[in-house]
C-alpha cells in the first residue's frame, strides 16, 4: 500500500517523506520507487523533530495502526488518512477517536472502494433512478488461501473487520446504513470464528437489504443495487454491469476509469481528495467507523472481548 500511495503522490507532484521500520522492506521500497526511506520506525523519526506536515498517510500492518496513529496525533498532525479498519480492536479505535477530538485532528479511514469509478457511476444511476429500493451483498473470503498466510497475532482472527468491511462499507455507502438489522452466524474455521454469515435489515434510506458470506464454500465479493429501473452489479467491484427493467440481459457500463487503471483502484481519487481538503463527505471518518463497528459489525460477526 505504501508503494501505491507513493506512486500517486509522485504523480500529484507532492513533497513527502517515507518512514519505514525494517531495513529489508525499506530497501525493497527504495529499489522499486527510487524514493529514500527513513529507517528505524516512526518514533525514531519523530525524535529528530521534523517539521510538522499538513497531512499524514498511515499504511502499516493492522496490528500497528493504533500505535502509529497515537504517535502522529501526539505530534500534532491534524489530517490523517488511516488505512482500514483503523485499529485491530474497537477499544483501540475508541481511544484514538477520543485523542483526535482532544487534538482537534481529523482522521479518515481509507476505504478506497468508495472512490472506485464504478461506485461513482453507480451513485449517478441511483440518483437518476430516484434512489435505492433494495440491495444485497456478499463478502465470502477465500479461507483456503488466508489460512496459509503469515500474519501478526490477532489479525486473521479479526479478518471480518480487517478485510471484509471493504465490501460491507461499500454496500452501506451506496444503499444506506442499517436502521434495523437481524444477523445470524454459525460454524468456525481454525483461524476465524464464525465462518458463515447471513442477515437482513432496513437502511436509513428506507431500502431493504440482505447479505451472506460462507467462508467454507466458494464465492466472491459482490454488491447488487436495485432501483425502480435497474439492477446494478458490482461483481467484481472494480466494474459495473447493469440490467434494465423488462430485460434479462446484463451489460457492462462504460466507466471513466483511467485513474483506476493507472493506479491501484480508488487510491488516486482518495488521496487527491484527502490532500485537497475541500469536500470530505465521501470519506468514512473515525467517528463513523466507531459507530459502525459498535452498532453493526459486532452484531454481524459475533466478535467477543472488543
N, C-alpha and C positions, 0 to 999 in steps of 0.2 A: 504493500500500500504506500509506503514512503516513497518508493521509486515512481509510482503512478502520480502521486501528488507533485513530486519534483518535476516531472515532465510537464505538467500543467503550469506550474509556477514559472518554469523557464519560458514557456510559450507566451505567458502573460507578461513576461519581462519584469518580474517582481524580484526585488533583492531579498534573499532569505539565507538563513543558516540551517544546517542539518546537524542534529545531535544524536549520536548513537552510543550504544553500550559496549557491545562486543567488537573486538578488533576484526574478527573474521567477517562478520556481517558488514562492518564499515568498509572493509576492503572490497567486498563484492559490490556494494553500493557505488563506491568511487569508480570501480572498473566499468560498471555499466552506465553510469550517468556522467562521469567526468566532474562530479561535484565533491568538494572536500567535506569530510565528516569530522566533527569534533568528537573525539573518542572519550570514553570513561563515564558516560551517562549524564543525565540532566543535572543532577545535584552538583557534580563536579564543575560542570559548565557554568552554573549559576553562581558558584563561589568566586568566579572570575569577574563578577559584577558587570555583565554585558549590558548594553543599552536595552531598555525595556521595549520589546517590539509591539507594534499595534495589534498584531494577530499571532496566534499560535495554532498549529495543527498537531494533534496527538494521534500518532499512528503506531502504537506499540501493541504488544500482546494484551489480551483481555485482562490477564492477571496483573498487569502493570498500569492499567488505565487510571484507576483511582488514585494511586500514589503520585503518578505523573501530573494529574490534574491538580492535586493539592499543592504540589511544588510550584506550579505555574500561577495558581491563584495567590499564593503567599508571596510571589514575586511581583504581584500587582499587574499581571497581564489581564486585560479587560475583555478580549474577544478570543474565544477558544472554540475551535472545531474539533470535536471529540469523537473518535471512531466508535461505532456502535459496539456494544449496547450501552457504553458509558461507564460500566463497572462490572465486576464479577458478581456482586450481590446488591440487593436493594439497599441494605444498610450502608454500604459504601457510597452508593449514589445519593442517598438522602443527606449524608454528611457533606458531600461536595456541593450539593444544591444549596444547603444552608450557608456554606462558606462563600459560595458565589454571591449570594444575597448580601452578606456582610462586606464583601469586597466590591460590590456594585459591578460585577462582571457578568458577561453574557456567555453562556455555554450552549452550543448547538450540537446535537447528536447527528453524526454523519450517515444518515440513511440515504445513500446515493441513488437508490431506485426512485425516490421522489423526483429526481432530476433526469430520469430517462426521457428521451424524446417520445417514446411510446406512451409514457404516463402523461406527458404534456398533451399529446394528441388525444388520448382517451378523455382527458378533462374537457377539451374543446367540444368533443362529440357529446359528452354528458350534458354540458351546458346547453348546447343546441337542442338536445332532445328533451330538456325540461327536468333533468335530474335522474338519479339512480332509483330504480324501483326495488331491485334486489341484487344481491351479489353472492358469489361463492369463491372460496379459495382453498388451496391445498398446499401444505408445507411438508410433504414427505421428504425425509432425508435418506441418503444412501448409507445406511448403518454399516454395511459390509465394508465400505471404504473408510468411514470415520473410525471404526473400531481399531483399525491398523495405525491410525495417526498417533504421533507422539506429541502430547500437549502437556502444559503445566497442570499440576493438581487442581481439580475443580472445574477445568474448562470444558471437558467433554460432558461432565455431569450437568452442566448448565447450557447445553447446546441449543436448547429451545430459545433461551434468551440471547445467547451469543450469535446465533446464526439464523434460526427460523424466523425471528422477528423481522428480518428483512422483508419477507413476503407478507407477513401479518400486518406490519406497519403500512405497507403499500396499499393493501386491500382496504384497511380502515381509513387511510388518507383519501382514497377515491370514493368510498361508499359511506363514510361517516363512522364515528367511533361508537362502541356499544352503549346503548341506553339500557338495554336488557340483554342478559347473557345466560345461557344454560350450557354447561360444559360436562363432558364425560371422558374419562381416561381409563386405560386398562393395560395390562401386560408390562413387561420391562425387559431391558437389554442388559448385557453385562456391564455396560458403561453409562446407561441412562435409564431413569425411571420417571415417567412411563414411556411406553412405546407406541401406543395408539391413542389418537386424539379425535374427538368428534364434538361438534357443538353447533349452536344456532342462537340467533337473537334478533334484536331490532336496533338499528343505529339511531344516532341523534338526528339524522336527516330523515328519519321515517322509513328507511329501507330495511327490509328483512334480509338476513344473511345466514349462511351456513358455512361450515368448514370441516375439513377432515385431514388426517395425516396418519399414515401407517408406516412406521419405520421398520417393520418386519416384512414389508411387501414392496413390490416395485411401485414406482411413482415418480413425481417430479413437482417442482414448484409451479403454481399457476394461479391466476386471478381471472374470474369471469364477472363482468359487469353487465347487468341487464337494465335497459331503459324501455320506454314505450315503443321505440322504433328499432333498436339494435341490441344485439348481444356482442359485447366486446371481449376478445380473448387475448390475454397476456400470457402466452404459453409458447415459447419462452418469454420471459418478461421484457426482454430487450426488443421484442417485436410486438406488433399489434395486428390482429385479424378481426374482421367484422362480419357479422351475419345480419342481413336485413330482415325485417318482419315479413312473413309470407314467403321466405326463401330458406332452403336448406344449405345453400352454398355459403362457404366460409372463405372470404377473400382477404388477402393482405392489404394493409393500409400503407400508402406511401408516406414515409417519415422524413423529416428534415433532420437526419441523424448523423451528419458528418463528424460532429464532436464525439459521438458515441463510438464511431469507427476509428477515429484517430487516437483517442484516449480511452482509458478504462471507462465503460459506460457510466454516465451520470457524474463523473468526477470533475469534468471541466466546468460545467454549469454550476455544480455545487460549490466548487472552490471560488469561481468568479463571483458568485452571489455573496458568498461569505466575505470576501475581500471588499466588495463594493459597499457593503453595509447600508443598503437602501431598503429594499423590500425583503424582510427576513421571514415573512409569513409562511414560506414554503418549508422552513426548517422545523424539525422536532426539537423543541427546547428541552433542557434538562428537567424543567418542571413538568412538562408534558410527559416526558419519559418516566418520571417518578410516578405520576398519576396512572399511566397505562400499566406500568409494572405492578403497582399495588392493586388496582381495581380489576384489570383484565387478565394480565399474563399469569399471575399466580393462580387464578381460577382455572385458566386454560391448561396449565402444565402441572398443577398439583405439587409444586415445589414446597419443601418444608425448610424450617430454620433460616428464613430470609431475614 
